[in-house]
Amino acid sequence: MPSSTTSPSCGSRRMRRTRRALPGRRTSSSRGPSEMALRYRLADGTIDRHDVELLIEWLKTDPWLTMGPLTEEFEGRWTRWLGVPHAAFVNSGSSANLLMYYAALCSGRLRNLRVVVPAVSWATTVAPALQLGFEPIMCEADRDTFGLDPAHLEALCKAHDPAAVILVHVLGVPVDLEPIMRLKERYGFLLMEDCCAATGSRYDGRLVGTFGDMSAFSFYFGHHLSTIEGGMVCTGDEALHDILLQIRSHGWPKNLSPEKEALQARKHGVLEFNRRFTFYYPGFNVRSTDLNARIGLSQLARADRVVARRIDNHAAYLSRFAGARGFTCQRNPRATICSISFVALAASLEHRDRIGQALDAHGIETRPLGGGNMSRQPFWVERYGAQPFPVADEIHERSFMLPNHPGLGVDDIDRIADVVLAVPPEP
């Protein structure tokens, strides 16, 4: 299979990084028997000693700990790194998805409540549609990217005229954005990008998260960047950003500019003494803290290096699996892929089981792809019944994930690939 990345040659970086144990991080000598055997984890912590030292020095200054000036600084630096005008830091990528849906609802721009959701995704990509009273319509997965199938999306647009679409760049592999953007222009839907596993990935040289009306990122443990828990909602639309800032924090206007806050107060006839405690939306509290933002700032300072390592590792996997009998890999020739994990499809469910056994025997962690086919998850089946999505079913039954994180180098990828490729498709 041809490589699906435009990154430099996968042999261009063969350096290995030695991790320094952090306070509280268990070293190999302190792990239990099952952990001793785990040689390669799917995800590894990205918060290192330097991050901790910077955090300690900051804490010694007796700073403001809840959401405050460092949150604004982190948001500003993130927008410059990504190339979007506005961002709102929240407590998780799942909360970022929730706020995208809710901001769309509060904006008054939706002509109906129909939203297209991806068959292959994560629970909290789809769940807000149910929680907020939308009418979700599921879209089949694309055979190459595992994201939205553009042909099926067009059929759904013709049949249902959805007001909104949410897409996922599955495990960091960008969807085929050109046809989707054409459909957005033709049918006028609001587009939300779930980039929670795709920080640093590009489509035609442009970072994902800059295509939709809003985008969501995750800074969970083991993701491209980590704030322990955290997420970011991004947009180029100032009005949507104003809504996001308010619904993030109870529905009040404290994070708006003084001019915008005063305008809202006058519009609604709010008493001067009550202005700071007036709620314009039935909001949430999904704020993060300046402590998490302090970690995010030090993480962002080395984001380019982390992204480059993940890109190289992904390219190395693709090189090893190219032409291998019995395996199918995600691909997008127009993308630079900064994956959170590498995923492949085995020849069959039985083949995947044997691959899993081989990986376990060699201390290599694996699992199925995300939530697999969301239409097979109980929360969906109980509401909408079983639905036929053949490609998503194949991914559900045959997918397995392999480690990709900055603690690995190309030599590690070679060793992991050797174990997988030694398992024949036939028993």
KARA-V251491 format. One record per backbone hydrogen bond with DSSP energy under -1.0 kcal/mol. CO is the residue of the C=O (numbers start at 1). NH is the residue of the N-H. If there is no record, write none. Layout:
BEGIN
co nh
CO NH
CO NH
END
This chain:
BEGIN
co nh
9 12
22 25
27 30
32 36
33 37
35 38
37 39
40 365
42 404
48 52
49 53
50 54
51 55
52 56
53 57
54 58
55 59
56 60
58 61
59 62
65 290
65 291
68 72
69 73
70 74
71 75
72 76
73 77
74 78
75 79
76 80
77 81
78 82
79 83
79 84
86 235
88 233
90 231
92 96
93 97
94 98
95 99
96 100
97 101
98 102
99 103
100 104
101 105
102 106
103 107
113 135
114 163
114 164
115 137
116 166
117 139
119 374
121 371
122 125
122 126
123 127
126 129
127 131
128 132
129 134
135 115
137 117
139 119
140 149
142 146
144 331
147 142
149 153
150 154
151 155
152 156
153 157
154 158
155 159
156 160
157 161
163 190
164 116
165 192
167 194
168 170
169 172
170 173
171 340
175 177
177 181
178 182
179 183
180 184
181 185
182 186
183 187
184 188
190 165
191 213
191 214
192 167
193 216
194 169
195 198
198 201
201 208
202 336
203 206
206 203
214 193
215 234
216 195
217 232
219 227
220 223
227 229
230 219
231 90
232 217
233 88
234 215
235 86
237 241
238 242
239 243
240 244
241 245
242 246
243 247
244 248
246 251
247 284
248 286
249 252
250 283
251 280
253 256
257 261
258 262
259 263
260 264
261 265
262 266
263 267
264 268
265 270
271 274
272 275
274 277
275 278
281 283
284 250
286 91
289 293
290 294
291 295
292 296
293 297
294 298
295 299
296 300
297 301
299 302
300 303
302 306
303 307
304 308
305 309
306 310
307 311
308 312
309 313
310 314
311 315
312 316
313 317
314 318
315 319
316 320
317 321
318 322
321 324
324 327
328 345
332 335
334 204
336 202
342 402
344 400
345 328
348 352
349 353
350 354
351 355
352 356
353 357
354 358
355 359
356 360
357 361
358 362
359 364
360 363
363 39
363 40
367 401
369 372
372 121
373 376
374 377
377 380
377 381
378 382
380 384
381 385
389 393
390 394
391 395
392 396
393 397
394 398
395 399
398 346
400 344
402 342
405 408
409 413
410 414
411 415
412 416
413 417
414 418
415 419
416 420
417 421
420 423
END
